[in-house]
Amino acid sequence: MPATAAAATLAAMKRTEVETFFRRLAAANPSPRGELAHVDPYTLLVAVVLSAQATDAGVNKATTRLFPVADTPAKMLALGEVGLREYIRTIGLFNTKAKNIIALSEILLSEHGGAVPRDRAALEALPGVGRKTANIVLNVAFGEPTIAVDTHVFRLCNRTGLAPGKTVREVEDRLDRVVPARWKQNAHHWLILHGRYICKARKPDCPNCPVRDLCAFKGKTVV
């Protein structure tokens, strides 16, 4: 049985444990923030599209040069696909991403007055934008209590028993059900950061994990 499938058979945390889980993450990081550099919904959208199969640090390195030149749909179109590629060449899949960013910029101008829509269906209709990207934009740019499930969140939720599921959508739906309302707005950030820096794939930092006693993972690391 694949590791993710095996993990999905774990008994889920009790509601009291979920509450404690997030209360401890909040105590350790009261004001969590995403690590993609941006200044508004449009630059956030572009950064998230660029971040697929890439690191936030790598994206930030590219957008530090890109956004002073093209931080609106109109400026991005003026830069053009060929020009955009030169700024994002260090990012994986840069040809496809350049094509998508130019295309979504055209749609934002023609259909949304140049603004990023606060609507899931409209966001997911944009080239290069899937459910995870839409969730990030809705949460970070518009304050919606959505939870994006990336590889870190998927691993963490299955490993710990917080919200086990065999697919990304199963994990997201379960999180939506079990995360207490008062923690939902920041849950996305806490889970990604915890998965990125503590509950790492190869060697989780269990000794420094604030929720290790709540975690169902049998392979906990020791000092």
C-alpha positions, 0 to 999 in steps of 0.5 A: 500500500502506498505511504499516502494511502496507508496514512489515510487509514489513520484514525482522525484526531478528535475535535478536542485534539484539533482545537489543541493542535491549532491553539499550539500552532497559533501560540508559536506563530500568532501572525503567520504569513505566506512567503511569496512576495507580493503587493496586491491581488494581481502580483499574488496571483502571478506569484502563485502561478509561478510557484507551481513545482518551484520554491517560494525563494526561487519565485521571489528571486525572479519577481523581485526583478519582474514586478518593478517592470510589470505589476499590472495586467496591462504592464504584463501584456506590454512586456509580452510573453517573450519578455516575461520569459527572460524574467522567469527563466530560472523557474521550472516550466517557465515557458508554460507559465509565461504563456499562462500569465499573459493569457490570464492578464488578457482575460483580467483586462477583457472580462474583469476590468483588470482586477482579480475576481473574488470568485472561485469559478472566475479564478479557476477559469483563468489559465494556469489557475487551479483549485489550490491557487484559487484557494490561496488567492481567496485566502490571502488577497480577500480574507476568505477562510479557504485552505489550500492543500499543497504537498506539505499540507497533504503530507502533514494531514495524513501523517499526523491524523489531522485530516487524513485523505487519499486525495488532495480534495479529500484532505481539503474537504476534511479540513473544512469540516474539522478545523474550528471556525476561529482558526480557519483564516490562518490554518492555511499558513500554519499548516504549510509552514509547519509542513515546510519547516517542522513536519518535513518529508524525509526527516521531520523535526519531531523533537521541536514539534509543538504538537508531537503528542497529538500526532499519530505518526509512528516513525517520529524522530528523536534527538 
